[in-house]
Amino acid sequence: MLFLLAFVGFGWAIQTNQYWLYSLLGDARIKRFYAGYAHTAEGLLPEDHDGDGVSDGVELWLGTNPLNSSLHPHFLVDCGTANSSPPWTNFAKPRPCLLDLRPTERAALRGIVEIVDIPNDVGYRFPRTFQLRITPPKHVQIAQPGGELSTGPIVVPVTVDGSFMFDLLPEADFSKVMGGNLFIDNARTSERLLRVFVSPNSRH
């Protein structure tokens, strides 16, 4: 019982930004505790009733409404080629991020989703229902990893660790244009999460 009271009291002190606690433990350690409490909340209430990609428990901990998909913590989304390592762009830089692809060559793309203030390495698990809709630019085909290519949008799953993958194939005519925008949206809420500028690369 005492442990539970201490756990709740410590969480209250973190949630309400008690100055004395920051002075005692330091900002970096408090951020880790903050993320740890979010991870605990996700374990207690893992469902995502509003479909925004954030579990009900985390939304309650962070002070957003778990029944309103327009109110949720901010996402950080990044993507790049599968043979490169993240971060592909700095999350703090202005969007869009850039992809430089060679026409007629199929490329494997992968990305990562994070929640602001909750780094994925603390063990946070995204809801298994979280999916993204990927819309390619004109003259670029898209597919599930290793799947059949198409010119229309596709829906890809986000794994519990926040990662996602898809393939792109710029058509031959893509070399004649200056490039185009690829959009990554929440498949259920249609919220735009990232705009990626894809440009033809003929230098390889």
N, C-alpha and C positions, 0 to 999 in steps of 0.2 A: 504493500500500500504506500509506504514511504517512497519507494522507488518510483511508483507511478506519479505521485504528487510532484516529486522532484523533476521527473521527465516533462510533465505538463508545465510546471513553473518555469523551467529552463526554456522550453519552447515559447512560452508567452514572452519571456525576456528578449528572445531573439526576434520574434515577430513584431514586437513593439519598439525595437531599436533602442534598448536601454543603453545609455551612454557608458555607464560603469562597466557593463559587460564587454563592450568594445575596447575599453581601456585595459581591462584585465586580460583578455584573450587575443586581441588584435583582429584587424579586419579580415585577413585571409582565413584565419581559423573559424571566425564567425560565419563566413560564407560557406565553408565546408559543413558546419553544423546545420546551417540553413538548408543546404541541399540535402543533407541527411534526413532532416525532418520531412522534407518533401518526398523523399524516397519511402519513408515510413508511411506517410499519408497515402501514397500510391498503392502500397501493399494492403492497406486497410480498405480502401475504396477504389479498386482498379477499373471499374466500369467507366465508360465514356458516354453518358446518356445523350449529350447534345451533339456528339459526333465531330467535335472540333479538333480531335487529336490529342487532347490532354485528359488524363483520368480525373474523375470526380474528386478524389482525395487531394490531388495536387491543386486543383482549382480552388477548393475550400481553403487549403493552406496558404495559397498565394492571394486569396481574397477576390477571386473572380467567380462568376456564376456558372456552376456546372450544368445548368439547364438552359443556358443561352449561348449558342454557338458564336455569337458576335462578340462575346466578352470572354476572353481567355488570355493567358500569358503570351508574350511575344515569342515568335519562333525565329531562330537563326537557321538559314538553309544555305548550303553550298554544294557545288557539284563540279566534277572534272572528269578527265579520262581515267579509266580503270587502272592504267599502268602508271599513274602519278599518285602522289601522296597528298592528303589534305594537310593544312587548309589550302584550297585552290585559290581563294581570295581571302582578304582580310575582312572579317565580318563588319568591321567598323567603316570600311570603304563604301562609297556610294554604289548603288546598283546601276546597271546590270553587271553581272560577272561575264566573262568572255570565254568562248570556246573557238579554237582555230582548228578546223577539220578539213581533211583532203577529200574532194569530190570523188565519188565511186568507191570509197573505202569505208567499210563498216567499222564503227568505233563503239567500244563498250564504255558506257558512262556510269559513274556511281556518284552518290551524294550522301549527305548527312543532314539530319534535322536535329537541332537542339532547342531547348527552352531557355530563355534568358534566366540567368541566376541558378540554373540547375545543369551543370555540366554532365554529359552522358557517362563520364567515367566514375560517377558515384554509384552507378548501378540502376539509374532510373530506367524504367521499362515503359515504352510507349504502348498504348492500347493496340491489340492485335487487329482491330477494325480500322486502323488509320491507313488511309490510302491517298495517293497523289494522282492528279490528272496531268499528264504531260502533253502539251500541244506544240508540235514542231512548226518551224517556219516553212514557207513555200519551197518546194524542190528538195525537201528533206524528209526521208522516210524514218519511221520509228517502230520499235518492237520491244516486247519483253526480252530479257537476255536470251539470245539464241533462238528467238521465236520468229514468226512470220511478220515481215515488214508491211507497213501500211502508211498512208499519208495523213490519216486522221489521228485525233487524240487517243491516247491509251491510258489506262489506269494501272498504276503499279503499287504494290504493297510497301508499306514502311515496316521494317522489322522492329522488334521490340527494342533494339539498341539504337534505333533512329536512322539506320542506313537504308538506301534504296538503289536500284540499278535499272538501267534500260540501255538499248542499243540505238544508234543513229547511223543512217546512211545518206550522206548528201548525194543527190543525183548529179549527173554530168552537167545539167543546165545550171546547177548551183554555182558553178565557176563563173557564170556570166553575170551574176548579181553581186551586189555589195555585201550581202548577208541578210540575216533576218532574226527575229526574236523567237525564242523558245520560252514557253510559259509553264511554270510549275504551280499548280493550284491544289488546294485541299479538295479532294474528289467529292466529299459530302457537302461541304459548305460553299464551295466555289471561291473561297478566299484566295487571292493571289499571294503566293509566298515568295516567288522569285521570278525575275526576268533574266534570261540568259541570251546574250547576243552571240549568234553563231556566224562565223565568217569563213569563206572558202580559203584554203591554204594550198597553194600549188608549188610551195618551195621544197617539199620533201621528194 
